[in-house]
Structures are given as structure tokens and as C-alpha cells.
Amino acid sequence: MRVLATGRAGQIVTSLMEVAAQRGDLELITIGRPEFDLTKPIPMRQAIIAARPDVVISTAAYTAVDRAEEEPALAHAVNVVGAALVAEAAASLCVPIVHLSTDYVFSGDDGGPRRETDETRPRTVYGSTKLEGERAVASITPQHVILRTSWVYSPFGTNFVKTIMRLAENRESLSIVADQYGNPTSALGLADAILRIAAELPRDRFGVYHLAGAGETNWSGFARHILNISRTYGGPFSVVREIASADYPTRARRPQDSRLCTDKFEQTFGWRLPAWQASTEAVVRRLLQMRQHSGVPAADGIGGG
């Protein structure tokens, strides 16, 4: 089976590359610049068609949540126009598309966890463009699986886990928001699930699904877990001090409740992502091993001030 994924450097596509390399039953092809260039839609479409994939995975996205408030046109170009172009290429090949979306399509004001049929009411440019992208993909091809996920982290790119560990190297304490809740999701686990279902997409399984790490927490609880693991294995550590969202204003308003109900995905595909605590431990340990191999010494106890 030939699987094509858009992008070459993002957390999810990098995780897809790693997971695919461990399997012998598929070939993963990735396209990025110069082939995947939204200013040149014809070459991009030609690159996808020339690859002749059996499944297309649409992972490339504009994910800078705060900056999107200042760059709505660019966010729209990537998250809506780009998603539509990829869907059109998949439709022309008559192959399914797996499109990655986000918990930000919900306002986060109401109690969760959110189900796929709940009302979408995004409060940010990022969330609005991702919802438009979902609708564009669904309108272009019936052969779609739209996966909404949340709080993605991995050993790659920029994410909350890596940021917390970096900050702990030089700070004795970190002030972290405690009134926003969600499901931390390992990009490696997400990639594994995507590739597992890629070959299992008969017509009656197309649609919108939520897929996130099992269990829930808030940002401060997530940070505390990361740092406790880090300390256990000789890495940097800081004390976590809980604050309210109002004490840490951001340009884009974050959802208070990002929790997603994943029952539909589990019932349809018989697959559930591991508990977020275990997946986080695996990523933190790997980051510490990478740190050690790079020659950076491990910290003793609390990170220096």
C-alpha cells in the first residue's frame, strides 16, 4: 500500500515517517516544498497524482494559533484552500483522504467531552479555518476520514512537552494555567492509529472522528507530570505554580474545555490510544536520551534559577 502524506517537517508527518519505517506493509511518501506550495496549486496537484497513492493523509496545516489572529489570510490559504486542493487531488485519483483537524473547532465554553455531533463554534481564526477546511474536504470527496485531535506533542518540532523541559533548565518554578482541560495526545500514537486504519476504509467507515490520548488533565497537571518524569530520570525539574487563564492572556482565546470523546473511533476501528501519562513518559524519556547523546549533562534535582 502506498500512502502519501503532505508536509515533511511537522510533528505528525515526522511521526508517520518513523512509524511507517517500522512496518513492512506500506510505503510512505511525503511531499513538501517545492512540490507542496500553495502558491503553485497545479504542480502540487500533479505531484500528488504522480505519486499514485492508495491513501492520502492531509497533515500540513497553519498551526500558529496566536499569529493566525494577525494573519487570517495566510491561515485560510493553508487550512482551507490547501486542504481543498489536497482533497481534489485525492478525489481525482478516487482514493480516500485522512484529514487532520483540531479541538479548536469547538468554543470550549460548554462542558465536555465533545462528541462528533456536538455544535462547532470556533472562537479563533485558527479554529475557524480548520473547520472551514473540514467542510471543504467533506464537500469535495465522500471518501474522507476527518480526525480531530488535541494537545499534540512528540520528540519532534515545537510542542508543550519540549517547551516545559526547556524552561525547567533555567527556572526554579513555572506558572502554568490550571483552568483549561484536554487530552494530551502523542503524535507517535496518532501516527500509529492513522496508518492502522489507512487500509481499513470501506465506505461505511468514512466520516468525522475524534482521536486523542486516553484520559484528561489540565495544563498544570500535564506540566507537573512531565517534570516529575524528567526528575525521575535525572532531567531538569521545576516546581509548577497554578494560575488562571486570566493571569496569562493570549491573543487567541484558548478553549477552557478541549476534551474529546473518542468512543466513536474506538467502536468503529477497535482502537484506542494509550493513556496520556504512559505516552508522555515515553516521549520525555526519549528526549532525555537525545539530550544525553548530544552531550548535554542531566540536571540534579530542581533546575537552576
C-alpha positions in Angstrom: 0.0 0.0 0.0 1.3 3.5 -0.9 0.4 6.2 1.5 1.1 9.9 0.7 1.3 12.5 3.5 1.5 16.3 3.0 4.3 18.1 4.7 7.8 16.9 5.7 8.7 18.6 9.0 5.6 18.7 11.2 5.1 16.6 14.3 2.6 14.3 12.8 4.2 13.7 9.4 7.6 13.1 11.1 5.9 10.6 13.4 4.2 9.0 10.4 7.7 8.6 8.8 9.1 6.9 11.9 6.1 4.5 12.4 6.0 3.6 8.7 9.7 2.8 8.8 8.9 0.1 11.4 6.3 -1.5 9.2 6.9 -3.6 6.1 3.4 -3.5 4.6 3.3 0.1 3.3 5.3 2.7 1.5 5.0 6.3 2.9 5.6 9.2 0.5 5.8 12.7 1.8 5.6 15.9 -0.2 6.7 19.4 0.9 8.2 22.4 -0.8 8.8 22.8 -3.6 6.1 20.3 -4.7 3.7 21.3 -1.9 3.4 25.0 -2.5 0.0 26.7 -2.1 1.1 29.4 -4.5 1.5 26.8 -7.2 -1.5 24.5 -6.9 -1.0 22.9 -10.3 2.5 21.4 -9.5 1.2 20.4 -6.1 -1.8 18.5 -7.6 0.5 17.0 -10.2 2.9 15.8 -7.5 0.1 14.0 -5.6 -1.3 12.4 -8.7 2.1 11.3 -10.0 2.8 9.5 -6.7 -0.3 7.3 -7.3 -1.1 6.7 -3.6 -3.7 4.4 -2.3 -4.5 6.8 0.6 -3.7 10.5 1.1 -3.1 11.9 4.6 -3.5 15.6 4.9 -1.4 16.8 7.8 0.1 20.1 6.6 -1.6 23.0 8.4 -1.1 26.5 9.7 -1.0 25.9 13.5 0.4 29.1 15.0 -2.8 29.9 17.0 -1.9 33.4 18.2 -0.2 34.5 15.0 -3.3 33.4 13.0 -5.2 36.3 14.5 -2.8 38.6 12.7 -2.5 36.5 9.5 -6.1 35.3 8.8 -5.5 35.3 5.0 -2.4 33.0 5.3 -4.2 30.7 7.8 -7.1 30.5 5.3 -4.8 29.8 2.4 -3.2 26.9 4.2 -6.0 25.4 6.3 -8.9 25.9 3.8 -7.5 26.3 0.3 -4.7 23.9 0.9 -6.9 21.3 2.4 -9.3 21.6 -0.6 -6.5 21.2 -3.1 -5.3 18.0 -1.4 -8.9 16.7 -1.3 -9.4 17.5 -5.0 -6.2 15.5 -5.9 -7.4 12.5 -3.8 -10.8 12.7 -5.4 -9.3 12.7 -8.9 -7.5 9.5 -8.0 -10.6 8.0 -6.4 -8.7 7.3 -3.2 -9.6 8.1 0.4 -8.2 11.1 2.3 -7.5 11.2 6.1 -7.6 14.9 7.1 -6.2 16.1 10.5 -8.3 18.7 12.4 -8.5 20.0 15.9 -10.4 20.5 19.1 -10.3 24.3 18.4 -13.4 23.8 16.1 -15.3 23.9 19.4 -15.6 27.0 21.6 -14.6 25.1 24.7 -17.2 27.1 26.8 -19.6 24.2 27.4 -18.9 21.0 29.4 -17.1 18.2 27.6 -16.0 15.8 26.4 -17.2 16.8 23.0 -18.8 14.3 20.6 -18.6 14.5 16.8 -22.2 15.6 16.6 -21.8 18.4 19.0 -22.2 22.0 17.8 -19.0 23.5 16.4 -18.4 27.1 17.4 -14.8 28.2 17.0 -13.6 31.3 18.7 -10.3 31.8 16.9 -9.1 32.3 13.4 -7.2 29.0 13.6 -10.3 27.1 14.7 -12.5 28.8 12.1 -10.1 28.0 9.3 -9.7 24.4 10.4 -13.5 24.0 10.5 -13.8 25.5 7.0 -11.1 23.1 5.9 -13.1 20.1 7.3 -16.1 21.3 5.4 -14.2 21.8 2.2 -12.7 18.3 2.3 -16.1 16.7 3.1 -17.8 18.6 0.2 -15.2 17.6 -2.3 -14.9 13.8 -1.6 -17.2 11.4 0.2 -14.2 9.2 0.8 -12.9 11.1 3.8 -12.0 10.5 7.4 -11.6 13.7 9.3 -9.7 13.2 12.6 -10.0 15.9 15.3 -7.3 15.7 17.9 -5.9 17.8 20.7 -2.8 18.9 22.7 -0.4 17.1 20.3 3.2 16.5 21.5 6.2 14.4 20.4 10.0 14.3 20.4 9.9 16.4 17.2 9.2 20.1 16.4 7.8 22.6 18.9 5.3 21.5 21.5 4.3 21.8 25.1 6.4 18.9 26.4 9.6 20.2 24.8 8.9 23.7 25.9 8.3 22.7 29.6 11.5 20.7 29.7 13.5 23.6 28.1 12.1 26.2 30.5 12.8 23.9 33.5 16.5 24.0 32.7 16.8 27.6 33.9 13.8 28.2 36.2 13.0 27.1 39.7 9.3 27.5 39.1 6.9 27.7 36.2 3.5 29.3 36.2 1.1 27.1 34.3 -2.7 27.6 33.5 -4.9 25.3 35.6 -8.4 26.0 34.3 -8.1 24.6 30.8 -8.7 20.9 30.3 -7.9 18.5 27.5 -6.5 15.2 26.3 -2.7 15.2 25.7 -2.0 13.2 22.5 1.2 11.7 21.4 1.9 12.3 17.7 3.6 8.9 17.6 0.4 7.2 18.9 -1.7 9.3 16.5 0.5 8.2 13.6 0.2 4.6 14.5 -3.5 4.8 14.6 -3.7 6.6 11.3 -1.6 4.0 9.5 -3.5 1.2 11.1 -6.9 2.5 9.8 -5.5 3.6 6.4 -6.0 0.1 5.0 -9.5 -0.3 6.6 -11.5 2.4 5.0 -14.6 0.8 3.4 -17.4 3.2 2.5 -19.3 2.7 5.8 -16.4 4.0 7.9 -16.0 7.4 6.3 -16.9 10.5 8.4 -15.7 12.6 11.3 -14.0 11.1 14.3 -12.3 12.3 17.5 -8.9 10.7 18.3 -6.9 11.8 21.3 -4.9 10.3 24.2 -6.9 8.4 26.8 -7.6 10.3 30.0 -7.7 14.0 30.7 -5.9 16.7 32.6 -5.3 20.4 32.7 -2.1 22.3 31.5 -0.6 22.5 35.0 -1.2 18.8 35.7 0.3 18.0 32.3 3.4 20.1 33.1 3.7 18.6 36.6 3.6 15.0 35.1 6.3 15.9 32.5 8.6 17.4 35.1 8.1 14.5 37.6 9.1 12.1 34.9 12.1 14.2 34.0 13.3 14.4 37.6 12.9 10.6 38.0 15.3 10.1 35.1 17.8 12.8 36.0 16.4 15.5 33.8 15.5 19.2 34.5 12.8 19.9 37.1 10.9 22.9 38.2 8.0 23.5 40.7 4.7 24.1 38.9 2.6 27.0 40.2 -1.0 27.0 39.1 -2.5 30.2 37.6 -5.8 31.1 35.9 -6.2 31.8 32.2 -6.9 35.4 33.1 -3.4 35.6 34.5 -1.8 34.5 31.2 -3.6 36.5 28.5 -3.0 35.4 24.9 -4.1 37.0 21.6 -6.2 33.9 20.7 -8.6 32.7 23.3 -7.9 29.1 24.3 -10.8 26.7 24.9 -11.5 26.1 28.6 -12.5 22.6 27.8 -10.8 20.8 24.9 -11.8 17.3 26.0 -12.8 15.0 23.1 -14.9 11.8 23.4 -13.3 9.1 21.3 -15.9 6.4 21.7 -17.0 6.6 18.0 -13.4 5.9 16.8 -12.9 3.0 19.2 -16.3 1.4 18.3 -15.7 1.8 14.6 -12.0 0.8 14.3 -11.5 -1.2 17.6 -8.6 1.0 18.5 -7.9 3.4 21.4 -4.8 5.5 22.1 -2.9 4.7 25.3 -3.3 6.7 28.5 -1.6 10.1 28.1 0.5 9.5 31.2 2.3 6.5 29.7 2.7 8.1 26.2 4.1 11.3 27.9 6.6 9.2 29.9 7.9 7.5 26.7 8.4 10.9 25.0 10.1 12.5 28.0 12.5 9.6 28.4 13.3 9.7 24.7 14.0 13.5 24.9 16.3 12.9 27.8 18.2 10.2 25.9 18.5 12.5 22.9 19.8 15.2 25.3 22.4 12.8 26.8 23.6 11.7 23.4 24.0 15.3 22.3 26.4 15.8 25.2 24.1 18.0 27.4 24.5 16.9 31.1 21.5 15.9 33.0 20.3 18.1 35.9 20.3 17.2 39.5 17.0 17.9 41.2 15.5 21.4 40.7 16.6 23.3 37.6 18.8 26.3 38.3 17.4 29.7 38.7 
